[in-house]
Amino acid sequence: MAGTGNITHLALELFTRTAGIKLVHVPYKGGGPAVTDVMAGHVSLYFGTVALAGPLMRAGKVKALGVSTPKRTAAFPNVPTIAESGVPGFQVSGWYGLLAPAKTPEAVLRKLNVEAAKAVLADDVKDKLVNALGVDPVAGPPAELDALIRTDIAKWRKVVAELGITAEQ
């Protein structure tokens, strides 16, 4: 995995716990070296992003075993979710969100949300996000992002605490 304490490392640890298996975390200084070692057969698997692995998947250099998201990705609709593949309950999603200062007026937040949704869901932007980066764009009300952030904090806090994981500096 690319480093220690980041989302790919935490995904691996959550996967091993959910699947009831043992895997050894091999920290790398980035996703590129990690996926290179997968291609070379030096390591068996890698939890990585579609943005990094997608071109290698299309070129037949690596094989996707599953996506960690709750539903299949539009970039690779034939790749099953890990839950579909026999590890029910496993779900990890990376995400990007648009945040504003806490005291931003509600009217401004609503306007930002509407305009950001229009931008991210515009056909040309959506096409680039899906096909170039493997990102499935989502737009919704600020309360949904707030709930996602709170859920993720609780989930990862528990995994980090139970396994005694610390981030590298």
Solvent accessible surface area in square Angstrom, and as a share of the most:
residue,aa,sasa,rsa
1,M,11,0.05
2,A,19,0.15
3,G,13,0.13
4,T,33,0.19
5,G,23,0.22
6,N,54,0.28
7,I,75,0.38
8,T,17,0.10
9,H,8,0.03
10,L,14,0.07
11,A,5,0.04
12,L,3,0.02
13,E,33,0.15
14,L,23,0.11
15,F,30,0.12
16,T,13,0.08
17,R,99,0.36
18,T,53,0.31
19,A,35,0.27
20,G,67,0.64
21,I,78,0.40
22,K,193,0.82
23,L,66,0.33
24,V,131,0.76
25,H,36,0.16
26,V,62,0.36
27,P,69,0.44
28,Y,36,0.14
29,K,209,0.88
30,G,20,0.19
31,G,16,0.16
32,G,33,0.32
33,P,70,0.44
34,A,1,0.01
35,V,7,0.04
36,T,71,0.41
37,D,36,0.19
38,V,34,0.19
39,M,75,0.33
40,A,61,0.47
41,G,62,0.59
42,H,132,0.59
43,V,34,0.19
44,S,108,0.70
45,L,55,0.27
46,Y,40,0.15
47,F,29,0.12
48,G,36,0.35
49,T,75,0.44
50,V,34,0.19
51,A,45,0.35
52,L,61,0.30
53,A,14,0.11
54,G,1,0.01
55,P,76,0.47
56,L,35,0.17
57,M,33,0.15
58,R,128,0.47
59,A,66,0.51
60,G,66,0.63
61,K,122,0.52
62,V,23,0.13
63,K,166,0.70
64,A,30,0.23
65,L,124,0.62
66,G,22,0.21
67,V,16,0.09
68,S,25,0.16
69,T,44,0.25
70,P,85,0.54
71,K,145,0.62
72,R,100,0.37
73,T,6,0.04
74,A,61,0.48
75,A,14,0.11
76,F,27,0.11
77,P,79,0.50
78,N,134,0.69
79,V,19,0.11
80,P,40,0.25
81,T,4,0.03
82,I,20,0.10
83,A,40,0.31
84,E,103,0.46
85,S,67,0.43
86,G,58,0.56
87,V,21,0.12
88,P,105,0.66
89,G,74,0.72
90,F,4,0.02
91,Q,85,0.38
92,V,7,0.04
93,S,35,0.23
94,G,65,0.63
95,W,92,0.32
96,Y,204,0.78
97,G,37,0.35
98,L,117,0.58
99,L,127,0.63
100,A,41,0.32
101,P,107,0.67
102,A,108,0.84
103,K,192,0.81
104,T,25,0.14
105,P,85,0.54
106,E,112,0.50
107,A,62,0.48
108,V,69,0.40
109,L,44,0.22
110,R,142,0.52
111,K,125,0.53
112,L,79,0.40
113,N,45,0.23
114,V,75,0.43
115,E,71,0.32
116,A,34,0.26
117,A,23,0.18
118,K,125,0.53
119,A,57,0.44
120,V,40,0.23
121,L,76,0.38
122,A,36,0.28
123,D,121,0.62
124,D,93,0.48
125,V,55,0.32
126,K,87,0.37
127,D,78,0.40
128,K,134,0.57
129,L,36,0.18
130,V,15,0.09
131,N,81,0.42
132,A,69,0.54
133,L,86,0.43
134,G,14,0.13
135,V,51,0.29
136,D,51,0.26
137,P,19,0.12
138,V,122,0.70
139,A,39,0.30
140,G,28,0.27
141,P,68,0.43
142,P,71,0.45
143,A,73,0.57
144,E,102,0.46
145,L,39,0.20
146,D,63,0.33
147,A,55,0.43
148,L,66,0.33
149,I,43,0.22
150,R,159,0.58
151,T,84,0.49
152,D,21,0.11
153,I,84,0.43
154,A,61,0.47
155,K,58,0.24
156,W,31,0.11
157,R,163,0.59
158,K,118,0.50
159,V,3,0.01
160,V,50,0.29
161,A,76,0.59
162,E,89,0.40
163,L,75,0.37
164,G,58,0.56
165,I,21,0.10
166,T,103,0.60
167,A,76,0.59
168,E,112,0.50
169,Q,223,0.99
